[in-house]
């Protein structure tokens, strides 16, 4: 597929970009079929290990944000929009911090509990 995209890109660069995006979407959709069994396995391992479901949920959300932002920023870079890709990555980092806030709160509470106020 890559050879086709490069070949088409020499003649029609705008079609090459659309073809690359379409290939990326198809590949992502194919890979999504592996996500559900992976989430089930991670959840079952966490349950065996005594990890709270809320913590597993936070970790899975963080991974989802990372993957989504990476795909979107790659598409931006492929289309020549490096500045937009950088802003998107910054937004992803902020989203990760927001998702991780409950973990920071728990860590702070644990530290206060250990220190003894």
N, C-alpha and C positions, 0 to 999 in steps of 0.2 A: 504494500500500500504506500509505503514511504517513497518508493521509486516512482510510482504514479503521481504522487503529489509534487515531487520535484520536477518531473517531466512536464506536467501541466503548468507548474509555476513558471517555467521558462517562457511559455506561450501566453498564458493568462494568469497572472499573479493573483488577481481577485478571486478567481475560481479555485485556485490552489488553496487559499486561506479557508474558503467555505468547505472545501473537501477535507482539509485537515481538521476543522472543527467538527464536521459530521463524523469523521472517523473516531475522533476523541469521544464523542457522545455515544456512538455505538459500542466502543470498547468499555466505556464506563458502565453502560447498561448491562453489558455481559458480565462485568466484574461484580455488579451489585447482587447477582444471584448467590455469591459467596458470603455476603454480609450477614444474612439471617442465621445460617448455621454457626458462623463465627461468634456472633453476639450470644447465641444460645450456649455455646461452649464456654465462653468467658464468664457468663452468668453462673453456669453450673460450677465452674472452678472456684469462682468467688464465694458461692454458697458453701461449698465444701470447706473452704478456707476461713469461713466466718466473716467475710467482708460484707459490710452493710450494702444493701441494694442501691442506696442513694450514692454511695461512693463509686460504684460500678457505673451508674447512670452518668455521673459527672465525667468519668474517664471516657466513656463512649461518646458523649457529646463533644468533648475536647478533640477526640480523634476525628469525628465527623467534621468539625470545624476546620481542622488542619487539612484534611483531604479536599474538602470543598474549596477552600481558599487556594490551595496549591493548584488545583485544576483550573480555577478561574484566572489566577494570575498567569499560569502558563498560556492560556488562550490569549490573554492581553499581550503578553510578550511576543507570541507568535504573530499577532497582528500589528506589532510595532509600537504598542502602547506601554512602554516600560514604566513611565511615570504612573500611569493608572494601575499597573500591576503592583508597584511599590505601595501605593495608597491602599490597595485591596489587602495586601499583606499586613499593613499596619492595622487596618480594621479587623482582620482576623486575630491579630495579637490582642487587641482590645476585647474582642468577643471571648477569647480564651480566658482573659483575666476576669471577665464578668462571670463566666461559667464556673471559674475556680474560687470565687469569693466564699462560698460555703466551706470550702476546704481551709482557706485562710482563717476563717472565723473559728473553725474547730481547732485548728492548730494553736491559735491564740488562747482559746479557752483551756486547752490542755496545758499550755505553758503556765497560765495563771493558776490552774489547779495544782500543778507540780510545785510551783514556787510557794503557793500557799497564801496568796494575796498579800 
